[in-house]
Amino acid sequence: MVKLKNKILAVLLTAAMVMSMSSVVAWSDEAPATDDTVQTETTDDANGDNEEADDDSDDKGSATVLTTEQGLAKMTKYAENSDFALYVNDDDTTFAVQSKKDNYVWWSSPLNVENDPIAKPAQRRNMISPFYIEYGDIKTHHSQKMSAYDASIDAKDFKISKIDNGVRIDYHIEKIATTIPMTIVLEKDNVNVSILSEEIIEPPVTDVSGECILTIGLAQFFGAGSLEDEGYMIVPDGSGAIINYNNQRILSREYSADVYGRDTSVTLFKRTAKAEQVYLPVLGSIAFGDGVNHGFMAICESGDTCASVNASVSDQNATGYNTCWFQFQVRTEDTYYMGDRQLTVFEAGEIKQPTLSVAYYPMTDKDLSYVDVAERYRQYLMEEKGLQEKKDKISSSYYLNVFGGTVKAQSVAGFPLNLETAATTYEQAQDIMKQLAELGVDDIKLSYSEFNTAGIKGLISAGVDYSGTLGGKNNFKNLQSYVESVNGQIFPSVGITYMKDSGNGYSYSLNACKQTTKAYATVNNWDIAFGIPHQVRLVTKTTLSPYYWPDLFRKLRESFSNEGIKTICIGDATTLLYSDFSRGNYTRYDSMLEILDGLKKFNEAGFSILADGANAYALPYVDYVTGVPLTSSNFDIFDYDIPFYSLVIHGVVPYTTKAINASANATDTIMLSLATATPVNYDMMYTNPNKFTDSDYETLFYSNYKGWIEPSANAYKLYKENFSDLTNQKITNYERISGDVTKTTFEDGTTVTVDTRNLTVNINGKDIDLANYGLKGDK
């Protein structure tokens, strides 16, 4: 008996330990927070719902199976046009869109959730919720997730109002005394679902009490694919990736990535895993049918700057459905340490984000695929965002980025001094250009990183500021004249985001962004091996507040114009988006507006802009884009990569890949770029990169120009001789013949078949002998 009691006690103690480990609780000071932040601790519910009332012993699969007609009969038709009808259930606020062409229905929630063989009651309630929220409770120091069903619908605590072409639903959440208004509107070819964030009603939050909404997930189960369905989801990770329905990767993490990358004004204690960025706020899902495919494209039309793209497969999310959706971080949370105590800070005050709006485009076609989704998204960018075709600028150009120089520790009379050190002087850049010209390269787009003194020192660039270390004004003008004489263009690159020190009228302390904690938003130099702050290069950098960008853009326009330079690259400003929790709290949305205003004014002043990567909002305002990814982040949940970004902009905007010689395998990168007729891009420096160990250039070990002049010229020759007629054409189809073989079809009917493993290329049935271009083909 004693042994039995001991066993029971051991089991209970083990269970208690497991329960305590399932929540990570951060400590909070009793003293009230200052400014517009509140300190709180957080816990994460493993299932994202309060399951106190759950009965896991319910009979699954015993509910009546409703037909499409029976499901629609429970709803009210609120709007219709020539193509679609919008239905809303007045009892639970689920909605549906029906095609008038073939009567197919896209449900906001699966029609028969009660029969899901996997989902527990809490998940079923979440499945029939049009949104979920996470809120922070200041008094109890917890954050919790709650479905709209548990929060409002179950208690019938909501109000439906008819509006033009749709409905408005006001959800009152008694538990946190909050009201969230949502609209569902049928547009010409989509249904728009929006959370009116400006009209959310919340009780006042003090330093010691109250609740504040942190995140909102919208229509998580719209168009979800079931266990019986075959199909896939499209996520815009890097180049783009496909997640097959029911791929059994239930042990991998659900996919979640911030649109436009991470906010650098939020603390990062350890370097995250290397991953590609989400440049496009779009996702999709396609289900294969008997003779016809159905799917949808979802575009985050507003609130994209605080959105994340999410996807999960059946069983991975504790349901029998495959889902992809947008989640919005309406308030920022940050974490910092005080000694060994971890504190979490929530952004207080009213919600500062714009309306959270997602447009769902129903799509139907016999051969519907991700190519159609990319085409429709391109159409959206052109019709709604002002993207225009730049075919006259598209050619099989050779894109080259040279590095000017950086600050490097050197010994002077036995004393270590940080000195400006040239990597590629103006004369040396001209020498590289001449060597390329001798090898037949005659159309170069030259980007010059750190071309001026400010760039070399890591300061904010407020003008041309020719570098004496690189050769001075006369030598730069000689380089400029030479580039123009050989049918090229030079794009001096300026930094307007990061700064390592004060200078040029911008102070490291006075003009930098701040976190929600009111600490400076610094960015570490990371140790490559351990992912922790670098122990030798301890110098951090911070970001310039977007508050100063309007004046900075004006200075740059005037300085460049005065020097007769009408080309520019504004560094990572077209991909890096961050907040500033000072000076009236610049959200990422505010920062985006400042970037767009600056780009527009450069356009109006007659500048040609080269973007080192481009988020979707920047595409209408730039003339050339480098750094377009050819692969995804290769997460475990992904099944294979697709060139979704390329499919969107090919034949519309001149673009190139990330630097070929910066990739792990240059040949593989060339083969991937051949599949979409994407021109080549290389990084180079004249000085031996080994001389820049323990400097900002230490990762550029691959860029010595001597080893890349001839191979890159051969790659350019390959493109010019075989692909020059395809670079300005849209891609009409892209097929994966096998894991290594792809077939691309262009507007004029030309097909390009590439085998990345055996290194073979075939154009319209004709094999290209890659050996003639320095690549070994396997025939």
N, C-alpha and C positions, 0 to 999 in steps of 0.2 A: 504493500500500500504506500509505504514511504517513497519507494522508487517511482511508483506511478505519479504521486504528487510532485516529485521532483521533475519528472518528465513534463507534466502539465505546466509547472512553473517555468521550465526552460522554454517551452513553446510560447507561453505568454510573453516572456521577456524578449524572445527573438522577434515576435510580432510587434512589440512596442518599439524595439530598435528600428525595425524596417519602417514603421509608420513615421518615426521621428526623422529618419533619413530621407523620406520622400519629400520633405519640405526644407528648403534652405531659407532660414530667417535671418535677415540683416538687422543689426542693432541700431537703435536710434537714440540720440541724446534727448533728454527731457527739455533742454533749453529750446525755445522757439527759434525757427529759422528766420533769416532776414531776407530783405528784398522781396522778389516775387517767387520764391521757391519754398517748398515745404519738405521736411525730412520725414522719411517713412521707411518701413521695412516691407519686404515683399515676400509672398509665397506663391508658388505655382501649383495649381491643381493639375494633377497628371492628366485628367480627362477633360479639363477645361470647363467643368460644370459642377454645380452643387448636387451631389447625388444622394443627399440625406433621405429623400423620399423614394429612392429607387427600390424596385423589387426585381432583383435579377432573376427571379424564378418565373417570370412571366412566360406565357406560352408564345413562342415565336413561330410565325407562319400560320397562326390560326385565324388571322383576320381575313375578312372578305377581300378578294382581289378585284379591284375596280378596273374597268375598261377605260379607255380614253374618253369615250362619250359620257360614262358615269362620272368621271373626274371633272369634266368640264361642266356637267349638269349641276355640280355643287358650287359653281362659281358664277359670277356676274360679269357679263361682257361690258367693259367700260369704254372701249375705244376700238376702232377698226379703220383700216384704209384699204386700198385696192389689193394689198398683198398679205396683210396680217390682221389678226384680231387679238386684243388684249383682254384677258380674263383675270379677275381677282376674287379670291375666296373671302367673303365678308366675315367669316367666322375665325379664320386663322391667318389671314392676310397673305397666304401664299398666292402666287400668280403664275400665269401661263401665257405663252404666245403661240398662236396657231397659224400655220401657213394656209392660205386660201388656195395655194397651188395643188397641194397633195394632202392637206389636212394634218400634216405632221405637227406635233406639239412639243415645244421646249418648256419644261416645267422648272419653276424656281426651286422646287423640292421634289424628290422622287415621289411618284404617284402613290406607291404602296409601301411607305416606310415601315408600316407595322409588320410587314412580312420579311423584313431584312433578317436573314439568318444569323447575322454577326452582331448587329448593333444592340446595345443595352438601352434601357428607357431614356437615360440622359442624352445619349447620342441621337436617339430618335427625335427627341424634342429639339435638339440642335438642328437636325436635318430639316425640320419644317419651320425653321426660323429664318426670316429674311436677312437677319444680321445677328451678330453676337458682339458683346462688348467686354473689355477688361477695364476694371475701375480700381482706383486706389482708395483705400479707407485710411484716412489719416489717424483716426483714433485707435484703431486696432492694429495699425501698421501692417496691413495685408493688402495684396492686390488679388483680385478674383476675376474669373471669367464667368460670364452669364449669358445664356442664350436669350433671344428676344421672347421666346415662348415662355421660359421660366420667369423672365423679368416683367412681362406685360400681357402677352397673348392669353396665357392660361387663365388669368384673372379677368379677361375681357376688358382690360384697362387701356383701351386704345380707341381712337376715333378715325373713321374713314370719311373723307370728303371728296366729292367729285370735282375734278379740275379739268381744264382743256386737255383732251386726249389721254386722260388717265386719272389717277387718284393721288390724294395726299393722305398719309396715315400718320397720326401723332401718337406715339407710344409713350405712355406714362409708366415710369419705373418707380414704383412706390418704395422699394427697398432703399433707393438712394435719392428719392425725391427729384427725379430728373425726367424731362420730357425730350424725346428725340423725334423730330419730324422727318419723314421720308416720302419722296414722291416716286411714282412709277408712271412713266409717260411713253406712249407709243409714238415714235417718230416715223419718218418715211420708210426707213429700212432697218430700224433697230428699236429696242426698248431701252429707255434710259432710266436707271435706278440711281437716285441721289439721296444722300443724307445732307439735310440743310444745316450744316454745322454752325452757321451764323445765328440760327434760330433755336439751337439747343438750349434748353432752360435747365440750369443747375443751381443748387443752393450755394450760398457763399462758402468758400473754403477758408478756414483759418489755419494757423500753425498747429493747432491741436485737435481739430475736429473737422468732419466733413468728408465727402467722397468726390472724387474727380475722375472723369472718363479719361482713359489712357489710349486705348485702341478700339477700333471698330472694324470687324470683318464683315464684308458685304456679300450676300448671296452666295454663300460657300458651296451650295449644292446645285446651283443653276446648271442645267444640262448635264448632270452627272451621269457617267457611264456605269452600268450595273455589272454584276458578276457574269451575266450572260452575254453582255455586249463585247464586241471586238472593235477596237479603235485605239486612239491615242490622244494625248494632250500635248500642246505646244507651249513651251516656255522660252522667253527671250534671253536666256542665260548666255552671255557672250555671243557667239555666232548664232545660237539657237539650239534647242535640244528637244528630243521626243521622249515622252514617257508613255509606254504602252499601257493600256488598260490591263489590270489584273496581272502585272508582271511578276508577282510573288516576291517583290523586294521589300518585304514587310519589316525586315530587320534594319534596313537603311533609314536614314532620317527623312522626314517629310521635307520637301523642297521649300525653302523660304529665302528670298533675297530682296534687299532693298532696291527699289527702282532708282536709278541714277547713282547707285553706290552708297557707301556708308557716310554718315554725317561726321566729319572730322572734329566737330565741336562737342562730340560725346566721348567720354573717357574710354580709352582702350588700354588695358593694363598689359595685355599680351597680344602679340601679333596674331591675327587670325590666319586661317589657312589661305593659301594663295588661290584666288578664285577670279573668274571673269566677272565683269560688271553687267548689270541689266541696263541697256541703253534705251530700250523701247518699252513704253508702258502698255503692252499688249500681250494677250495670251489667247489660246484657242483650244478647242476640243472637237474631235471628229469621230463619229460612230459609223462603222461600216454597215451598210444595209443590203438588202436583197435587190440588187440592180440600181440602187441609189444610196449615196452617203448623205448623212445629215450632221451638222455641227454648228459651231458658233465661234465668232471672234468677239472678244471682250476688250474694249479700249478704255483705259482710265483717262477720261477726258478732263477731269479736274480733281485736284488733290493728289496728282501723281507724284508731287515732290515729297509727300509724306507716306507714300504707298510702298507696299512690298508685294511681290508676286509669290503665290503659294500653290503647292500641288501635293496631292497624296493619292496613293493607290488603295484599292480595296484591302481591307484587313489591317493595313498599316494605320489607318485612321479609325479603327474600331467600328467600321461600317462595311457594308458590301458594295460601296460605290467609289468611283474614281473621280476626284474633284480638283478643280483649279479655280483660284479666286484671288481677289485683291483684299489686303488688310491695310488699314490706315492708322498711323501713329499720330493721333491728334494732340497728344502732349508728350514731350520728351521726358524720359527718365534717365538719370545719370547715377553713377556709383563712384564712391571714393572711399578711401581708407583713412581712419584716424587711429594710428597705432595698428593694432590687430583687429580693429572693429570696422566692419563694413557698413557704410551708410548709403542709402538710396534716396535720391532727391527727385521729386516730381516737379515739373513745370506747372506753376500755379497761375491764377488769373483766368480770364476767359479763353476759350479755344480760339486760336489765332489762324487756324487753317481755313482755306476756302471750302466751298461746297465739295463734298466727296461724291464724285459722279462717275459711274461706269456705264458705258453703252454696250449692250449685247446685240450683236448682229447675227440673226439666224442665217444659216447658209445651207443650201441644198444643191447637190449636183451628182451626176453619175460617177464622176471620178474626183470628187471633192478631196482636196489635200491641203497640206500646209502651204503649197505654192499659191493656192487660191486665197488663203488667209493673208499671205504676204502681199499679194496683188491688191486685195481689198484695203489693207492697211496703207499701202502706198497711195491708193486713191483717196483715202481719208486725209492723209497728210497734204495732198495737193489741193483738195477741195476745201478743207477746214483749217489748215495751218499755213497755207501760203507757199508750200513747196513747189518750186518750178523746175522744169527740165533744163539742164545746163549741157545739152548735147554738144554745143559748139565748143565746150571746154574739155570734153571727154576724149582722151586718146590713150594709147598704150605708153604713157609717160614712164620715165624712170624717176622714182621718188627717192630722194637721198636726204638724210639728216646728218649733219656734222656737228660735233660737240666742240664749242669754243674753248672752254677752260673752266677751272674751278680753283678754290683755295686749297692749298696743300702745305702741310708742315714740311719745312726745309731747314737744313742746318746752315746758319750763317755765322761764321767765326765761332763755331762750336755752340751757338745758341739756337734752339728750335724756334722758328718763326713761321707763322701762317702767311704765305705769300700767294698772290695771284699767279697761277701757273697755266700756261697755254697748252691746250691739247691740239687745237687746229687753228693756226693763225689765218688771217685773211689771204695771205700769199699761198699758204699751204692748201687752203680750200680751193683756190684757183688752180693749183697744180693737180689736185684730185680731179677737178672738172676737165682739165686738159687731157689727162691720161684716159679718162672715160671717153672723151670726144675722139681720141685717136683709135679707140676700140669700137667706134661706130655709134656711141650713145649721143643722140642729137636732140633729145626732148627731156630736159631735166627740171624737175620741181625740187629746188634745194631749200630745205628748212635748216636754219642756222641757230642751234640752241646755244644759249649763253654767249651771244655774239657781242654783248656790250659789258661794260664794267659792272653794272648792277647785277647782271646775270651771273657773272663769275663770282661775285661776292655773296650771292644768294639774297639780294635785296629786291625790293619791289622796283620794277622798271617803270620810270615815269617819262622816258624819252629815248631817243636814239642812243646817246651816250657812248660814242665809239670808244673801244678799248685800246689803250696804248699797248697793253700786253699783247694784244692780237695784231697790232700793226698800225693803228691809227686810222683817221678818216680817209686819207688818200688811198691807202691800200684797200680799204673797204670799197671805195668808189671804183677802183680798178676791177675788183671782183664783181661788183654789180654790173659794170659795163661789159665784162667778158661773158657773164651768164646771159645777158640779154642778146649778145652777139651770136650766141650759139642756140638761139631759139628756146632759152630756158627762163625760169623765173626764180628769184630768191625771196624767201620769206623769213625775215629776221624774227626770231621768237622772243617774246617778252613774258616775264613772269608777273602776274598780278594777284596771285593767291598766297603762296608761301613766302615767308621771309625768315632768314636766320639771324638778322640783326637790324638795327635801325639805320636809316639812311634815305636819301632822296625825298625827304619831307615826310617819311612814314616811320613812326616809332614802334619798336617791338612791344613796348608796354602801353602806349597811349592809343594806338590805332588797331590793336589786335582784337580778334574775336574772343569772347568769353563763353564759358560753359554755364550750365544752369547753376553750378556751384559758385559762379563768379570767379573761378580760377581761369587763367589764360588757357585757351584751347591750343595746347602744344601738341606737336607730332614728334614721336621719337624716331631716332635712327635704330633700326632693329638688328639684333644679332641674327645672321642668316641661319645659324645652326640651332639656336635655342629659342628663338622667337621672343626674346626679352630685350629690354633696352640695351643698346650697344654699350659695352663697358669701356671702350676706348674712345669712340666718337660720341661723347656725352652731349654734344651740342644739339639742342632740339630746335625745331622751327615752329612758327605759329602762322596763323592765317590772317590776312588783312580783312577787316570788317567790310562787308558789301556796302556799308554806308559811304565809303570813300571811293567806290568804283566810278560813279558819274564824273567826278572831277578828274580821276585818273584816266578814264577813257578820253576825256577832252584833251588832257596834256599829251597823250600818246598821238592822237590825231594831228594835233598842231605840230608836234615835234617831227613826226614822220613826214608830214606834208612839207614842212619847211626844208627838209633834207632831200626832197624829191623822191621819197619812197612811198609807194602806194600799195605795198604788199605787206602783210603782217600775219604772224601766228601768235595767238594769245595763250600759248602754252596749254595747260590743263584746265583752263577756265571753261571750256566747252564740255568737260566731263566731270569736273569736281564741283559738288554742290554742298554747301554747308550753312549752318545757322550761326547767328550771333545773339547770345542772350544778354546783350547790353544795348544801349542806344535805341531803346524802343523795341527790342527783341525782333531782330530780322529772322524770320523763318526761312526755310529753304525755298519756299514759294516767293518770298520777297527777293531773295538772292537771284532766283531765276529771272524775275522781272528786270532786275538791274543788268544782268548779262544780256538779255534780249534787247534792252534799250541801247546798250553799248554796241552790240552787233549791228542793229538797225542804223545807228548813226555812222558807223564805219561804212556801211553800204551806201548811205546817202552821200558820203564824202568821196565816193569813188574808189574805195579800197577793195582789193582782192584778198580774201581771207582763207588761210589754210588752217584747218582745225586738226589738232592732234587728238583724234577721237571726237565723237560728237554724240551727245544725248539727243533724243528725238526733237526737243524744242529748239535746238541749234541748227538742225539740218536746213531749214528754209533760208538761213542767213549766211551760210558759208559756201565758199566756191570749190574747195577741195577738202577731202577728209582722208587722213592717214590713220593707221592704227585700228582698222576694222578687223575684228577677231575672226579667225577661221575655225575655231573650236569653242566648245563650251567649257565649263569648269569640270566636266567629267565626274559629276557626283554619282554615287552608287545607284541612285534611283533612276538615272537616265538610261535609256536604251541605246540611243545613238544621236550623233550631232547632225544638224542641218544648217545650211548657210542662210538662215532666215534674214539676218541683217542685210546680207548681200542681195538676196532676192527682192528686198524692199527698195533698195537704192540703185541697183545696177541699171545702167542706161539712163539714169536721171541725174545723179550727182557723181562727179569724178571722185574716185576713191582708190585707196590701196590698202594692203594688209598691214599688220604690225611688221616691224623689221624682220626680214627673213633670216638674217644672220643672228638675231637675238633668240631665235627659237631653238629648242633642244635638237631638232634635226632640220637643217635648212632644206634638204631635198624633199622631205615630207611636206614642208610648208609650201614649197614651189608647186608640188603636185596638187595640193588642195586649192591653191590659187588658180591653177590651170583649169580646174573644173568649172570655175565661174568666170574665166577670162579676166581675172583681176590683176592689174599691173604690179610690178615688183617694187619693193621698198627696202632700203638698207640703212643701217647706222654705221657711221665711220668716224674715226679720229686719226689724225696724222701721227701723233706721238704714240709711242708704245704704251698701251694701256696699263702694263705692269708697273709703270711709274706712278700710278695713281692709287696704290694700295692705301687703305685707311683714309680715304677721302670720299666725297660724294660720287666720284666716278669709279669706285672700286668694283662695281658690278658690270662695268662696260668692258670686261676683259676680252670680249668677242669682237670688238669693233675696229681692230687694227686694219687700216685701209689696204695694206699691202696684200693681205690674204684674200681680199674680196673684190678687188678691181676687176680682174679677169672673169671670175665666176659670175659676178653681177652683170657684166657686159654681155656675157653669153645668155643669161636669163632674159635680159632686155631684147636681145636679138631673137630669141625664141618667141617672145610675145609679139614683137613688131612684124615678124615674117608670117606668123600663123594666126594671131588673135586680134590684130589691129582693127579688123572690121566688126568685131564682136563687143568691144569695150563700151560702145555707146548704144548697144541694143538691150532692151529689157529681156529678162529670162522668163520664158513662158512655161517651162517645165523642168523639174529636177527629180531624177529617179535614182534610188539606190538599187542597183542590179544585184549587188551582194554587199558584204561588209566592207570590201575594198574597192569595188567598182561602182562608179556613178556615171549617169548620162544626163547631160544638160542640153536643153533645147532653147535656142534664141529666137528672137522675133522673125528673122528671115528664114527660119526653118533649119538653120545649121545646128548640127548635133556634135557635142564633144563628149567622148567617152574616156574616162580616166581610170586607170588601175593604180592605186597608190602603193600597193604592195610590190607589184612587178614592174612598176615605173614605165607604163605604156600610155600613150595618148593617141586617140583616133579622132579625126575630124571628118565628118561626113563619109565615113568608111575608109578613109585614108590614114594609114599609120604615120606618125611623126617620128623620125629617127632622132631620139633625144641625145644620142651619142654625139651628134653634130653640134650640140650646145653644151657639152661638158657633163651631160647626165647620162648615166648608163641605163639603157632600156633593156628589158628582158623579153626577147621575142621567141 
